[in-house]
Amino acid sequence: MKKLLFVFAALLLCFLAHSQEAEGTGSYAEFQVIPRFEYNPYFTPGRSGDGSSGSSFGNSSVYTLLEGAFSDHVSYTLSNHWFGPDPKPLYSGTLYSNCNNWLDIAKFDFTFGGFTITLGKDCIASGGFEYDAWDVDVDYLLIGETPLLASYLWYNLPSYQWGASVGYSFGEHTSLRAQMTTSPFGERPFVSGLYTYSLQWSGNYGPVSNIWSGSAVQRPDGGFEWLIALSQRAELGDFTLGFDWYNMVDVDYGIDGEAPCEFIKGNTWRPSVSYAPVEQFDLALIGNIYTRMGGLYDLNLGTVFHYRPTEPVQLHAGFGWDLNTKACSAMLGIKVNFSVFSL
């Protein structure tokens, strides 16, 4: 794995040097540094719930993003997560596939006609619109380690894995992608011999769009579990309605709680509505409803708004409530996209 990372980095540096010399060939390169800071207190009103109270720094982080192309047919993406409220796991998990680490995405895309072949580290094609956003753009409120706004699956599943995919676009509106990656339940990428096989359909049909996927995720015992995600959106003027469904509730970290080993089966329902009257401002209301074994597993509801006074700066705030803990959570933060260079 170390050799693979070294080769990838060497190739990327060579291609960057080449892209500076190439003109008129569709080549470009853009590098951004994206710090995000937020404060996230939570509390239990009165004497209800379990008395949860405290604070965290939520999704405070420092990311870098390098995107570019060597030609009209070959592009690359390198996304790194360098710092977080607890940065140690980002680096201790460097050569592991059962946890996320400082290297989120490191991939090449080869496009020919309607086909796109992707090689490298990428997000498992097993989620809907929730997985479309860059991690640094994802809003979540925390009550201890319970996420609001984001789902349990998004928060707990190590979704960045090594592998390859082949996609085909049927015109401008429909695309299919088949993907094979290492399994988030395997300790070491490739060495563990555990894999995930995914098929994803993305559609954009005027005001209605969807991302549907099915993934066979291999467990440490060699068996497979099916992770299904059905996500759809509808745009109605300044409003966007969304509804996601996953056939899993969360990830089970086993008796020792150190590594994911299987899914917690059930249902995750994610209704949402967002309002964006102008480019500088948007507001969203998001719910997570979890059911398991015929009963309610958990429910939380939250709202978040974004205000962009200038193009690189985003101010954001959120508030939410969780049923199990009976606790409320709030968040106030800022994110800045610094463009270091653009070639």
C-alpha positions as CSV (number, residue, x, y, z in Angstrom):
1,M,0.0,0.0,0.0
2,K,2.9,2.4,0.7
3,K,4.3,1.7,-2.8
4,L,0.8,2.4,-4.3
5,L,0.6,5.7,-2.5
6,F,4.1,6.7,-3.5
7,V,3.5,5.8,-7.2
8,F,0.2,7.7,-7.2
9,A,1.9,10.8,-5.7
10,A,4.8,10.6,-8.1
11,L,2.5,10.3,-11.1
12,L,0.4,13.2,-9.9
13,L,3.4,15.5,-9.5
14,C,4.6,14.6,-13.0
15,F,1.2,15.2,-14.5
16,L,1.0,18.6,-12.7
17,A,4.3,19.6,-14.2
18,H,3.1,18.5,-17.6
19,S,-0.2,20.4,-17.2
20,Q,1.7,23.7,-16.7
21,E,3.3,23.3,-20.1
22,A,0.3,22.0,-22.0
23,E,-2.0,24.6,-23.6
24,G,-5.1,24.2,-25.6
25,T,-5.4,20.5,-24.6
26,G,-8.1,20.8,-21.9
27,S,-5.5,20.8,-19.1
28,Y,-5.9,22.7,-15.9
29,A,-5.2,22.5,-12.2
30,E,-6.7,24.2,-9.2
31,F,-5.7,23.9,-5.5
32,Q,-7.7,25.0,-2.5
33,V,-7.2,25.1,1.2
34,I,-10.5,25.0,3.1
35,P,-10.6,25.6,6.8
36,R,-13.8,25.2,8.7
37,F,-14.5,26.1,12.3
38,E,-17.6,25.8,14.4
39,Y,-18.7,25.5,18.0
40,N,-21.4,23.0,18.9
41,P,-22.9,23.1,22.4
42,Y,-25.7,20.6,23.3
43,F,-27.9,20.3,26.4
44,T,-31.0,18.6,27.8
45,P,-33.8,21.0,28.8
46,G,-35.2,20.5,32.2
47,R,-34.9,17.0,33.7
48,S,-35.9,15.1,30.6
49,G,-33.8,12.5,28.7
50,D,-30.5,11.3,30.0
51,G,-29.2,14.7,31.0
52,S,-26.8,14.9,28.1
53,S,-24.9,18.2,28.0
54,G,-21.5,19.4,26.8
55,S,-20.0,20.8,23.7
56,S,-17.8,19.9,20.7
57,F,-16.2,21.5,17.7
58,G,-18.4,19.6,15.3
59,N,-17.1,19.5,11.8
60,S,-14.2,21.8,12.4
61,S,-11.4,20.8,10.1
62,V,-8.8,21.8,7.5
63,Y,-9.1,20.3,4.1
64,T,-7.2,20.6,0.9
65,L,-8.6,20.0,-2.6
66,L,-6.6,19.5,-5.8
67,E,-8.6,19.1,-9.0
68,G,-7.4,19.2,-12.5
69,A,-7.0,17.5,-15.9
70,F,-4.2,16.5,-18.2
71,S,-6.4,16.5,-21.3
72,D,-10.0,16.4,-22.3
73,H,-10.0,12.7,-21.4
74,V,-7.9,12.4,-18.2
75,S,-8.7,14.2,-14.9
76,Y,-7.7,13.8,-11.3
77,T,-8.9,14.6,-7.8
78,L,-7.0,14.7,-4.6
79,S,-8.9,15.5,-1.4
80,N,-7.2,15.5,2.0
81,H,-8.5,15.9,5.6
82,W,-5.5,17.2,7.5
83,F,-7.0,18.3,10.8
84,G,-10.1,17.8,13.0
85,P,-11.3,18.1,16.6
86,D,-9.5,14.8,17.3
87,P,-6.8,14.6,14.6
88,K,-5.0,11.5,15.9
89,P,-7.3,8.9,14.2
90,L,-6.8,10.6,10.9
91,Y,-3.1,9.5,11.0
92,S,-3.2,6.3,13.0
93,G,-5.7,4.9,10.4
94,T,-3.4,5.7,7.4
95,L,-3.0,2.2,6.1
96,Y,-6.4,0.9,7.3
97,S,-9.7,0.6,5.4
98,N,-12.0,0.2,8.4
99,C,-11.7,3.9,9.2
100,N,-11.5,7.2,7.4
101,N,-8.1,8.9,7.5
102,W,-6.3,12.0,6.1
103,L,-6.6,10.8,2.5
104,D,-10.3,11.0,1.4
105,I,-10.1,10.9,-2.4
106,A,-7.1,10.2,-4.7
107,K,-8.4,9.2,-8.1
108,F,-8.0,9.4,-11.9
109,D,-10.9,9.6,-14.2
110,F,-10.5,8.5,-17.8
111,T,-13.4,9.6,-20.1
112,F,-14.0,8.3,-23.6
113,G,-17.3,9.0,-25.3
114,G,-20.0,8.1,-22.8
115,F,-17.7,6.0,-20.7
116,T,-15.8,7.0,-17.5
117,I,-13.3,4.7,-15.9
118,T,-12.2,5.7,-12.4
119,L,-9.1,4.3,-10.6
120,G,-7.9,5.1,-7.0
121,K,-9.5,6.0,-3.7
122,D,-13.1,7.2,-4.0
123,C,-16.4,7.2,-2.1
124,I,-18.3,3.9,-2.2
125,A,-21.2,4.2,-4.7
126,S,-23.6,3.2,-2.0
127,G,-25.3,6.4,-1.0
128,G,-27.6,9.1,-2.3
129,F,-27.4,12.9,-2.4
130,E,-26.1,12.9,1.2
131,Y,-22.8,11.5,-0.1
132,D,-22.6,14.0,-3.0
133,A,-21.2,16.9,-0.9
134,W,-17.6,17.2,0.0
135,D,-17.1,16.3,3.7
136,V,-16.0,19.9,4.5
137,D,-19.4,21.1,3.2
138,V,-21.5,18.6,5.3
139,D,-23.3,20.1,8.3
140,Y,-24.0,18.0,11.3
141,L,-24.9,18.7,14.9
142,L,-23.6,16.4,17.6
143,I,-25.0,15.2,20.9
144,G,-22.0,13.3,22.3
145,E,-21.4,11.0,19.3
146,T,-25.0,11.1,18.0
147,P,-25.2,13.1,14.8
148,L,-28.2,15.2,13.8
149,L,-28.7,16.5,10.2
150,A,-26.3,13.8,8.9
151,S,-27.4,10.2,9.1
152,Y,-25.9,7.6,11.3
153,L,-24.6,5.8,8.2
154,W,-22.9,8.8,6.8
155,Y,-21.3,9.6,10.1
156,N,-20.1,6.1,11.1
157,L,-19.4,4.2,7.8
158,P,-15.8,4.4,6.5
159,S,-17.0,5.3,2.9
160,Y,-13.7,6.1,1.3
161,Q,-12.2,3.0,-0.2
162,W,-9.6,1.9,-2.9
163,G,-10.9,0.4,-6.1
164,A,-12.2,1.1,-9.6
165,S,-15.4,1.8,-11.4
166,V,-16.9,2.0,-14.9
167,G,-19.6,4.4,-15.7
168,Y,-21.7,5.1,-18.8
169,S,-23.8,8.2,-19.5
170,F,-26.9,7.8,-21.7
171,G,-27.0,11.3,-23.0
172,E,-27.3,14.2,-20.5
173,H,-29.9,12.8,-18.1
174,T,-29.1,9.2,-17.2
175,S,-25.9,7.5,-16.0
176,L,-25.0,4.1,-14.6
177,R,-21.9,3.1,-12.7
178,A,-20.5,-0.3,-11.6
179,Q,-17.9,-0.2,-8.9
180,M,-15.6,-2.5,-7.0
181,T,-13.8,-1.3,-3.9
182,T,-12.2,-2.6,-0.7
183,S,-14.7,-3.3,2.1
184,P,-15.1,-0.9,5.0
185,F,-15.3,-4.0,7.2
186,G,-11.8,-5.1,6.2
187,E,-8.9,-4.0,8.3
188,R,-6.3,-3.5,5.6
189,P,-7.1,-2.5,2.0
190,F,-6.6,-5.5,-0.4
191,V,-4.6,-7.4,2.2
192,S,-7.9,-8.3,4.0
193,G,-9.3,-9.7,0.8
194,L,-12.7,-8.1,1.5
195,Y,-14.5,-6.1,-1.2
196,T,-17.7,-4.1,-1.9
197,Y,-19.5,-4.4,-5.2
198,S,-21.9,-1.5,-6.1
199,L,-24.2,-0.5,-8.9
200,Q,-25.5,3.1,-9.0
201,W,-28.1,4.9,-11.2
202,S,-28.1,8.7,-11.3
203,G,-30.8,10.6,-13.2
204,N,-31.6,14.2,-13.9
205,Y,-35.0,14.7,-15.5
206,G,-35.8,18.4,-15.4
207,P,-37.0,19.3,-11.9
208,V,-36.8,15.7,-10.7
209,S,-33.5,13.9,-10.0
210,N,-32.4,10.6,-8.3
211,I,-29.5,8.5,-7.1
212,W,-30.3,4.9,-6.5
213,S,-27.7,2.3,-5.5
214,G,-27.2,-1.2,-4.3
215,S,-24.0,-2.5,-2.7
216,A,-22.9,-5.9,-1.6
217,V,-20.5,-5.2,1.3
218,Q,-18.3,-8.1,2.4
219,R,-18.1,-8.8,6.2
220,P,-15.0,-10.2,8.0
221,D,-16.6,-13.7,8.0
222,G,-16.7,-13.6,4.2
223,G,-20.5,-13.1,3.9
224,F,-22.1,-10.2,2.2
225,E,-24.7,-7.6,3.3
226,W,-26.8,-5.6,0.9
227,L,-26.8,-1.9,1.4
228,I,-29.6,-0.2,-0.6
229,A,-30.0,3.6,-1.0
230,L,-32.9,5.3,-2.8
231,S,-32.6,9.1,-3.0
232,Q,-34.7,11.5,-4.9
233,R,-35.2,15.3,-5.2
234,A,-37.7,17.6,-6.7
235,E,-37.2,21.3,-7.4
236,L,-40.2,23.6,-7.0
237,G,-39.1,27.2,-7.7
238,D,-36.9,28.3,-4.8
239,F,-37.7,25.1,-2.9
240,T,-36.1,21.7,-3.1
241,L,-37.8,18.6,-1.6
242,G,-35.7,15.6,-0.8
243,F,-36.4,12.1,0.4
244,D,-33.8,9.4,1.1
245,W,-34.2,5.8,2.2
246,Y,-31.5,3.4,3.4
247,N,-32.2,-0.2,4.4
248,M,-29.7,0.0,7.3
249,V,-29.8,2.1,10.4
250,D,-26.2,2.3,11.5
251,V,-22.8,0.4,11.6
252,D,-22.1,-2.1,14.3
253,Y,-18.6,-1.8,15.8
254,G,-18.7,-5.1,17.6
255,I,-18.1,-6.0,21.2
256,D,-14.8,-4.1,21.5
257,G,-16.2,-1.0,19.7
258,E,-12.9,-0.5,17.8
259,A,-13.8,-1.4,14.2
260,P,-17.0,-1.8,12.1
261,C,-17.9,-5.4,11.4
262,E,-21.5,-5.4,10.1
263,F,-24.6,-3.2,9.6
264,I,-27.4,-2.6,12.1
265,K,-30.4,-3.6,10.0
266,G,-33.5,-1.5,9.8
267,N,-34.6,1.6,7.9
268,T,-33.3,5.2,7.6
269,W,-35.8,7.7,6.3
270,R,-34.5,11.2,5.5
271,P,-37.1,13.8,4.5
272,S,-35.7,17.3,3.8
273,V,-36.8,20.7,2.4
274,S,-34.5,23.5,1.5
275,Y,-35.2,27.1,0.4
276,A,-32.7,29.2,-1.6
277,P,-34.3,32.5,-2.7
278,V,-30.9,34.0,-3.6
279,E,-27.4,32.7,-4.3
280,Q,-26.0,34.0,-1.1
281,F,-28.5,32.4,1.3
282,D,-30.1,29.0,1.8
283,L,-32.1,27.4,4.6
284,A,-32.8,23.7,5.1
285,L,-34.9,21.5,7.4
286,I,-33.8,17.9,7.7
287,G,-35.1,14.9,9.6
288,N,-33.7,11.4,10.3
289,I,-36.2,8.7,11.2
290,Y,-34.8,5.4,12.2
291,T,-36.9,2.2,12.5
292,R,-35.8,-1.3,13.5
293,M,-37.6,-4.5,14.2
294,G,-41.0,-2.9,13.7
295,G,-40.4,0.0,16.1
296,L,-38.9,3.4,16.3
297,Y,-35.1,3.3,16.8
298,D,-34.5,7.0,17.0
299,L,-35.7,10.3,15.5
300,N,-34.0,13.7,15.2
301,L,-34.8,16.9,13.4
302,G,-32.7,19.9,12.7
303,T,-32.4,23.1,10.6
304,V,-29.3,24.8,9.2
305,F,-28.7,28.0,7.2
306,H,-25.8,29.2,5.1
307,Y,-25.0,32.8,4.3
308,R,-22.2,33.7,1.9
309,P,-21.3,37.4,2.2
310,T,-18.5,36.9,-0.4
311,E,-17.8,34.0,-2.7
312,P,-15.1,32.2,-0.6
313,V,-16.7,32.8,2.8
314,Q,-19.6,30.9,4.3
315,L,-21.3,31.6,7.7
316,H,-23.5,28.9,9.0
317,A,-25.7,28.0,12.0
318,G,-27.9,25.2,13.0
319,F,-30.2,23.8,15.7
320,G,-31.7,20.4,16.3
321,W,-33.3,17.9,18.7
322,D,-32.9,14.2,19.3
323,L,-35.7,11.9,20.6
324,N,-33.6,9.3,22.4
325,T,-31.5,11.7,24.4
326,K,-34.2,14.4,24.6
327,A,-31.3,16.8,24.0
328,C,-31.0,19.9,21.9
329,S,-27.9,20.9,19.9
330,A,-26.8,24.1,18.3
331,M,-24.0,25.1,16.0
332,L,-22.4,28.3,14.7
333,G,-19.5,28.4,12.3
334,I,-17.5,29.7,9.4
335,K,-15.9,28.1,6.3
336,V,-13.5,29.7,3.9
337,N,-12.3,28.4,0.5
338,F,-8.9,29.8,-0.2
339,S,-7.8,29.4,-3.8
340,V,-4.0,28.9,-3.6
341,F,-3.5,28.6,-7.4
342,S,-5.3,28.0,-10.6
343,L,-3.5,27.0,-13.8
